[in-house]
């Protein structure tokens, strides 16, 4: 099951990612080139992570999985909060993390995407 250390390691292994705590000591924010793609209270039990998501996919994931909820304190159309309680397979959570990172990077300039070495669908 994905834990806080695995979540942090995955995020920080992506090019251009920084870890910040702009909302105080509880919530960790992961940004790529200054743009938010994941946030989590890493000490929470069970671990939860909010991720950016395509609106249609976000709605389908919420419909089909009890562990996927509308983004907590975020735009519910574009963000989901995923409860890492073991009910979702780890590869599915990693896919959601990757999708969130990719959505943010895909909106960046070509120069920035190239500097990051990003290509759509390349995977982790």
Backbone torsions as a table, in degrees:
resi	resn	phi	psi	omega
1	UNK	NA	136.1	179.0
2	UNK	-59.5	129.5	175.6
3	UNK	-118.4	179.6	-175.8
4	UNK	-60.2	-41.6	-179.0
5	UNK	-64.7	-41.7	179.2
6	UNK	-66.3	-39.9	178.1
7	UNK	-62.5	-48.9	179.3
8	UNK	-61.0	-46.7	-179.5
9	UNK	-59.8	-44.1	-179.2
10	UNK	-62.1	-48.1	-177.6
11	UNK	-61.8	-48.4	-175.4
12	UNK	-71.3	-15.5	177.1
13	UNK	-79.2	-12.0	179.4
14	UNK	-80.1	142.9	178.1
15	UNK	-60.7	136.1	174.3
16	UNK	80.2	5.9	-174.8
17	UNK	-89.0	137.1	172.6
18	UNK	-123.0	156.2	177.1
19	UNK	-112.5	126.1	-177.7
20	UNK	-135.0	165.8	176.7
21	UNK	-134.1	63.0	-175.6
22	UNK	-71.9	-15.5	-177.1
23	UNK	-102.9	13.3	-179.7
24	UNK	111.7	-174.5	-170.3
25	UNK	-77.3	-3.6	-174.9
26	UNK	-95.7	-42.1	-172.3
27	UNK	-100.1	121.5	176.4
28	UNK	-93.9	133.1	-179.3
29	UNK	-116.4	130.3	175.5
30	UNK	-107.8	125.8	-178.4
31	UNK	-123.8	148.0	171.1
32	UNK	-114.6	120.7	-177.6
33	UNK	51.6	39.4	176.6
34	UNK	83.0	1.8	-178.9
35	UNK	-109.8	128.9	-178.2
36	UNK	-64.0	131.6	171.5
37	UNK	-130.9	-15.4	177.5
38	UNK	-155.3	142.1	172.5
39	UNK	-143.9	147.0	-174.3
40	UNK	-158.2	144.4	165.0
41	UNK	-87.2	93.5	-170.0
42	UNK	-61.6	-20.2	179.6
43	UNK	-90.1	-1.3	-176.0
44	UNK	-71.8	150.2	176.3
45	UNK	-126.2	117.3	-6.2
46	UNK	-72.3	160.3	177.3
47	UNK	-60.5	137.9	174.2
48	UNK	-130.2	145.2	177.9
49	UNK	-138.0	134.1	176.5
50	UNK	-97.5	133.0	-173.4
51	UNK	-135.2	144.1	174.9
52	UNK	-71.3	147.1	-175.7
53	UNK	-154.3	146.8	172.0
54	UNK	-55.4	133.4	-174.5
55	UNK	-54.6	-42.8	180.0
56	UNK	-67.2	-42.4	177.6
57	UNK	-65.9	-39.4	179.6
58	UNK	-57.3	-46.5	-179.7
59	UNK	-64.8	-41.3	179.8
60	UNK	-65.4	-41.8	178.7
61	UNK	-63.2	-41.5	178.0
62	UNK	-64.9	-37.6	-179.6
63	UNK	-66.7	-39.3	-170.8
64	UNK	-93.9	-14.3	-174.2
65	UNK	-137.3	119.1	180.0
66	UNK	-61.8	-25.1	-177.9
67	UNK	-81.4	-2.3	177.7
68	UNK	-111.9	118.9	-175.3
69	UNK	-122.9	162.6	174.5
70	UNK	-56.9	145.2	-177.5
71	UNK	-54.7	125.9	-179.1
72	UNK	-72.1	119.8	-179.3
73	UNK	58.8	29.5	-179.9
74	UNK	-134.2	169.8	177.0
75	UNK	-62.6	112.3	-174.1
76	UNK	-64.0	-23.0	179.8
77	UNK	-72.4	-33.6	-172.6
78	UNK	-112.2	-3.8	-175.0
79	UNK	-133.1	140.0	172.2
80	UNK	-119.7	148.8	168.9
81	UNK	-107.4	123.2	-175.4
82	UNK	-105.4	125.4	177.4
83	UNK	-91.2	118.9	-178.0
84	UNK	-91.4	72.7	-174.8
85	UNK	-107.0	8.4	-179.7
86	UNK	94.2	-9.0	-178.7
87	UNK	-78.7	-20.2	175.8
88	UNK	-107.3	139.4	177.0
89	UNK	-65.5	143.2	179.6
90	UNK	-52.5	-43.5	179.3
91	UNK	-59.7	-30.7	177.5
92	UNK	-68.3	-41.5	178.5
93	UNK	-65.5	-42.2	177.1
94	UNK	-61.1	-41.3	176.9
95	UNK	-59.6	-40.7	179.3
96	UNK	-67.7	-39.2	175.5
97	UNK	-60.9	-47.7	-179.2
98	UNK	-62.3	-42.3	178.4
99	UNK	-61.2	-40.7	180.0
100	UNK	-63.5	-48.4	177.7
101	UNK	-58.0	-47.7	-178.1
102	UNK	-63.0	-40.1	178.3
103	UNK	-59.8	-42.7	-179.2
104	UNK	-69.0	-47.7	-177.7
105	UNK	-66.5	-36.4	-177.7
106	UNK	-62.2	-23.3	179.5
107	UNK	-86.9	-3.0	-179.3
108	UNK	-84.6	167.1	180.0
109	UNK	-63.2	155.9	178.4
110	UNK	-58.3	-40.2	179.0
111	UNK	-58.9	-45.1	179.8
112	UNK	-66.5	-44.7	178.8
113	UNK	-58.9	-42.5	179.5
114	UNK	-66.1	-42.1	179.1
115	UNK	-61.1	-35.6	178.6
116	UNK	-77.2	-13.6	-176.9
117	UNK	73.0	27.7	-174.6
118	UNK	-89.2	137.9	171.4
119	UNK	-137.2	136.0	-177.9
120	UNK	-56.6	136.3	175.7
121	UNK	72.0	10.7	-176.2
122	UNK	-70.5	-32.8	178.6
123	UNK	84.1	177.7	-176.7
124	UNK	-95.1	NA	NA
